[in-house]
Amino acid sequence: MKIHNFGAGPCILPQEVFKNASKGVLNLGNTGLSVLEISHRSNTFQSIFDQTKKLVLELMELSDVTHEVLFLQGGASSQFALVPMNFLKQKALYIDTGVWSEKAIAEARNFGQVEVLKNSSLEGYLKLPDLSIIRSGNYDYVHYTSNNTIYGTQFEDVLKTDCPLICDMSSDIFSKQIDFNLFDLIYAGAQKNIGPAGMTLVVIRKTFLDELVESRIIPTMFNYQKHIEKSGLLNTPPVFSIYVAMLNLTWLKEQGGLLHFDSYNKKKSFLVYKELERNTLFTPKIHIGSRSNMNITFDLVNQDLSSDFLEFSLSRGIHGIKGHRSLGGFRASLYNALSLDSVQCLVENLNVFERKYVD
Ligand SMILES: Cc1ncc(COP(=O)(O)O)c(C=O)c1O
């Protein structure tokens, strides 16, 4: 039986990437060595490193003249602290869309004043705040999470502000076409659309580095400038994660790049939301206008059917749709590597489950 992996992350990657990564583990490019045993100072690894950086910039339509690319460790969660440690002098504005941004806010508060904007209505985190009012303010930067993986909310457009803009793109990076040049710093844990867990992508506009905090002692490994001075090889980087990211970003580019995935991902999510709206047993959690194309959260109207639905889904090869422990319900993640065919199976699964209970 074919397994359809709707897990939220680490998540599905293309079969082709798994195959090529396996080859690299056994014998990397006919060197007779495994990618797991080569030195990070070797020419072989340097070319993997350079190629991965090049692919990131190419997909973002940015240049190495204006932007720095780093592959760090510690996950996106470390960036919650590194960002304010390096850039928060006095005051920053954070958009609160729930768990991930709350964690970023908590870290920032250790370093300076934080103003928070959130949707304060009853809908809570199931509806995104209106960002049209944010234009100017005396902020060192504005920070937001473009896609909240847990609730399944996603900003359709890039936030507009006169201040430097920082974004946690962990769960929707490379899933759609946006103007990456509008951001001063972007970070993303790799384990969704980039590659396997273990590496965190950070892209910084070079001119934004002029705004680095000078009055604070920043430990070397947490200091962006120190990483940049050593061309991203300050210490041993996550070699294998970078290698697989290179394979995955190559695949992404060959499929047609962000232009292709923009419409492909919209098409996939449209089918699921349409079925959730139609189906009498289910209801989507998120308000129209705030819905994510990457993570679709939904509930059963009759929650007593939950374990039956999960078992039924598993028996049909549908994996990873249990909702986040903090929210309950269900969540189907439709990352780039998830095929339209898998989405059609999910839709059919919802449909057949309905017929089991409704005449
Ligand atoms: C939007 C978002 N930000 C941050 C994180 C934390 O990432 P990490 O586990 O790499 O620290 C996650 C994890 O899923 C996420 O979805």
The ligand as an SDF file (V2000), in Angstrom:
LIG
                    3D

 16 16  0  0  0  0  0  0  0  0999 V2000
    7.0180   28.2340   12.0870 C   0  0  0  0  0  0  0  0  0  0  0  0
    8.0090   27.5040   12.9440 C   0  0  0  0  0  0  0  0  0  0  0  0
    8.9600   28.2030   13.5750 N   0  0  0  0  0  0  0  0  0  0  0  0
    9.8800   27.5990   14.3440 C   0  0  0  0  0  0  0  0  0  0  0  0
    9.8820   26.2410   14.5280 C   0  0  0  0  0  0  0  0  0  0  0  0
   10.9220   25.6020   15.4190 C   0  0  0  0  0  0  0  0  0  0  0  0
   11.8350   24.9660   14.6050 O   0  0  0  0  0  0  0  0  0  0  0  0
   13.0200   24.0680   15.1970 P   0  0  0  0  0  0  0  0  0  0  0  0
   12.3910   22.8090   15.6830 O   0  0  0  0  0  0  0  0  0  0  0  0
   13.9200   23.8900   14.0040 O   0  0  0  0  0  0  0  0  0  0  0  0
   13.6780   24.8190   16.2910 O   0  0  0  0  0  0  0  0  0  0  0  0
    8.9230   25.4580   13.8710 C   0  0  0  0  0  0  0  0  0  0  0  0
    8.9180   23.9870   14.0070 C   0  0  0  0  0  0  0  0  0  0  0  0
    8.1350   23.2760   13.4610 O   0  0  0  0  0  0  0  0  0  0  0  0
    7.9650   26.1140   13.0600 C   0  0  0  0  0  0  0  0  0  0  0  0
    7.0250   25.4010   12.4230 O   0  0  0  0  0  0  0  0  0  0  0  0
  1  2  1  0
  2  3  1  0
  2 15  2  0
  3  4  2  0
  4  5  1  0
  5  6  1  0
  5 12  2  0
  6  7  1  0
  7  8  1  0
  8  9  2  0
  8 10  1  0
  8 11  1  0
 12 13  1  0
 12 15  1  0
 13 14  2  0
 15 16  1  0
M  END
$$$$
